[in-house]
Amino acid sequence: MTDDPMPVARVERILPAPPPVVYREWLDPDALAEWMCPRPTRPTAIEVDPRKGGEFRYDIEENGTSFFVTGRYLVLDPPHRLTFTWHCSDWPDGTPESIVTVHLTPHGDDRTVMEIHHTLLPDDPTRHEQGWARVANQLAATLRSRL
């Protein structure tokens, strides 16, 4: 028996920017378009309402197939934590929303430890963990390119 009743995906990265910069990346549609979705998958449209209870939607294209991710912001604690629901349109009917929490901790003067925990997943967390790892790497590369 495991400690977690549902599968959990966990990813941690050190990013080359301070927490306030990383935090803003998660709420800016133009920034999200640069790094959200594991490549070659890309968002085609992003809408965000960055306030507690506000909703977001990412329209996504992957290998000629379109789908979307929706959610709402549960916790916005700048620049330390974001928690939001996550539901993918290609999940089976009746699949409940999962929960993503992003923790941002200062690491030195100009870096951040970012931890992503994706809980209440409908299936094996390996695929989600791999996806979030690629997204975290893309975010790190995007931040480095802006230095």
Residue pairs with C-beta under 8 A, 6 or more apart in sequence:
4 119
6 119
6 120
6 121
7 121
7 123
7 124
7 125
7 128
8 117
8 118
8 119
8 121
8 125
9 116
9 117
9 118
9 121
9 125
9 126
9 128
9 129
9 131
9 132
10 115
10 116
10 117
10 118
10 129
11 115
11 116
11 129
11 132
11 133
11 136
12 113
12 114
12 115
12 116
13 113
13 114
13 136
13 137
13 139
13 140
14 107
14 111
14 112
14 113
14 114
14 140
15 22
15 111
15 112
15 113
15 114
15 136
15 139
15 140
15 143
16 110
16 111
16 140
16 143
16 144
16 147
17 110
17 111
17 112
17 143
18 79
18 106
18 109
18 110
18 111
18 112
19 79
19 80
19 104
19 105
19 106
19 112
20 78
20 79
21 112
21 143
22 79
22 104
22 112
22 114
22 139
22 143
23 78
23 79
23 80
23 82
23 104
24 31
24 79
25 31
25 32
25 35
25 139
25 142
25 143
26 32
26 82
26 102
27 48
27 50
27 76
27 82
28 48
29 46
29 47
29 48
31 142
32 43
32 46
32 48
32 58
33 43
33 46
34 138
34 142
35 135
35 138
35 139
35 141
35 142
36 43
36 46
36 58
36 135
36 138
37 43
37 58
37 60
37 62
37 135
38 130
38 131
38 134
38 135
38 138
39 134
39 138
40 62
40 63
41 60
41 61
41 62
41 63
42 60
42 61
42 62
43 58
43 59
43 60
43 61
44 59
44 60
44 61
44 66
45 57
45 58
45 59
46 56
46 57
46 58
46 59
47 55
47 56
47 57
48 54
48 56
49 55
49 56
49 73
50 56
50 73
50 76
51 73
51 76
52 73
52 74
52 75
52 76
53 72
53 73
54 72
54 73
55 70
55 71
55 72
55 73
56 70
56 71
56 72
56 73
56 84
57 68
57 69
57 70
58 68
58 69
58 70
59 66
59 68
60 66
60 67
60 68
60 69
67 88
67 89
67 90
68 88
68 89
69 86
69 87
69 88
69 89
70 87
70 89
71 84
71 85
71 86
71 87
71 97
71 100
72 84
72 85
73 82
73 83
73 84
74 83
74 84
74 85
74 99
75 81
75 82
75 83
75 84
75 101
76 82
79 104
80 103
80 104
80 105
81 101
81 102
81 103
81 104
82 100
82 101
82 102
83 99
83 100
83 101
83 102
84 99
84 100
85 97
85 98
85 99
85 100
86 97
86 98
86 99
86 100
86 118
87 95
87 96
87 97
87 98
91 122
92 122
95 122
96 120
96 122
97 120
98 118
98 119
98 120
98 121
98 122
99 118
99 119
99 120
100 116
100 117
100 118
100 119
101 116
101 117
101 119
102 114
102 115
102 116
103 113
103 114
103 115
103 117
104 112
104 113
104 114
105 112
105 113
105 115
106 112
106 113
107 113
114 136
114 139
116 132
116 136
118 125
118 128
118 129
118 132
121 128
